[in-house]
């Protein structure tokens, strides 16, 4: 069974998306605000290891790895190489970045 806070977050997310808006979990929104106010950008993390990214974003290594895993699952990818090739094809990374 879902905890009350998780169930509440899920309901909020569903309502927001159903209304045609974007939903960011408060912890993610806080992280983005921290990036902007610190003058950092996500591009500064490109080409870094998960450990480097976790330090740069002030999140745990496990959280950084979980985000990568979630992205890979959503894209139906099973290896980091597939993810890198996809990023190059879509222009997210250049060949020089890898």
N, C-alpha and C positions, 0 to 999 in steps of 0.2 A: 504494500500500500504506500502511496506517496505521502510524504510529510505535508503538513499544512502549507509551509512556505513554498515548497516545490509545486504543489497543486495550485497555489495562488499565482505563482510566477507563470505557470503553464496557462492558466486561464487568461491572465493579462496578455500574454504573448498571442494567444489565439484570437482574442478580441481585437487586439491592435492590428494583426495581420489581416483579419477578416474585414476590418474597416479600410483596408488598402494602404496602411501605413507600415513603416519598418519598425521592427522591435529589436531592441538591444537590451540584454540583461543589464541591470544596474552596475554590476561589477565590470562588465565590458565597457559600458559608457564611461565609468570612472577612469578606467585605464586609458581610453582615448582622450579624455580631458587632461589627464596627467601628461600624455605625450605632447599634446598641443601646448599646454602651459609651460612645459619644460623645453619647448623649442625643438623637440625631437620628431622624427617622422618614421613611419614604418619602413620606408625605403632604406633607411640607415641600417636596418637589420638584414637586408638581402645578402645572401651568400654566407651567412654566419651559421654556426652550429646551433643546435637547440639550446645548449647550455648558455652560449653567448646571447641568444635572443631572449632567454628567460631573464638573464641579468639585465640586459638592455631595457626590457619592458617592466622590470621589477615584478616578475611573476615567478612562480616555482617552475622548475624544470618539468615536472609532471604536467603542469598546466600547458606549457608550450608544446609538449609532446601530444597531449590530448587534443589540442587545437589542430595540429598537423594531422593526427589520425582522423579527426572528424571531417576535415577537408577531403582527405583521401577517400573516406567512406562515401561522402556525398558525390564525389567524382567517379566512384567505382574503380578506384585504383588500389593496387596491392603493394607497390614498392615505391620507394622514394624516387627511383630513376624514372618511373612513369610520371610522377608528379613534376619532376624537373623538366622532362620532355614536353609535358603539357604546358607548363609555364613558358617555355621557350616558344612553342607553337603559337600561344596566345599573346606573345609579346610582353608578358609580365617580367620575364628575364631575358637578357640577351645572351648569346653564346659566350661572350666575354665574361659574363658574371658567373658562369659555372665552371 
